[in-house]
């Protein structure tokens, strides 16, 4: 699986693409979501989210289909890594 951020209708969004059948799946729908990183186990994606209400870290749990956002109101996030 490949994970990437690409331009969508509401800013940059996070997508996955299968390496088996080239199927593309959009995982986010709003805000500016950049720098996605997939976990070594392939079951979670971490990304930087910026919206009109502030910045934060986004976490997508793929098997569960759950999205979480953790606000980062004090610091400006420059990079992320697992």
FENSULKA-V464661 format. One record per pair of residues at least 6 apart in sequence whose C-alpha atoms are under 8 Angstrom apart, sorted by the first residue. I is the first residue (numbers start at 0). GAP is how many residues later the second one is. Records with the same first field share a line. If there is no record, write none. Layout:
I = GAP / GAP
This chain:
0 = 15 / 16 / 17 / 18
1 = 14 / 15 / 16 / 17
2 = 11 / 12 / 13 / 14 / 33 / 34 / 35
3 = 10 / 11 / 12 / 31 / 32
4 = 7 / 8 / 9 / 10 / 28 / 29 / 30 / 31
5 = 6 / 7 / 8 / 9
6 = 6
7 = 21
9 = 19 / 20 / 21 / 22
10 = 19 / 20 / 21 / 22
11 = 19 / 20 / 21 / 22
12 = 13 / 14 / 15 / 16 / 17 / 18 / 19 / 20 / 21
13 = 12 / 13 / 14 / 19 / 20 / 22
14 = 9 / 10 / 11 / 12 / 13
15 = 8 / 9 / 10 / 11
16 = 6 / 7 / 8
17 = 6
30 = 18 / 19 / 20 / 21
31 = 17 / 18 / 19
32 = 14 / 15 / 16 / 17
33 = 13 / 14 / 15
34 = 12 / 13 / 44 / 45
35 = 9 / 10 / 11 / 12
36 = 8 / 9 / 10 / 43 / 44 / 45
37 = 6 / 7 / 8
38 = 6 / 7 / 43
42 = 18 / 19 / 20
43 = 15 / 16 / 17 / 18
44 = 14 / 15 / 16 / 17
45 = 11 / 12 / 13 / 14 / 34
46 = 10 / 11 / 12 / 33
47 = 7 / 8 / 9 / 10 / 29 / 32
48 = 6 / 7 / 8 / 9 / 20
49 = 6
53 = 17 / 18 / 19
54 = 16 / 17 / 18 / 21 / 22
55 = 13 / 14 / 15 / 16 / 17 / 21
56 = 12 / 13 / 14 / 15
57 = 9 / 10 / 11 / 12
58 = 8 / 9 / 10
59 = 6 / 7 / 8
60 = 6
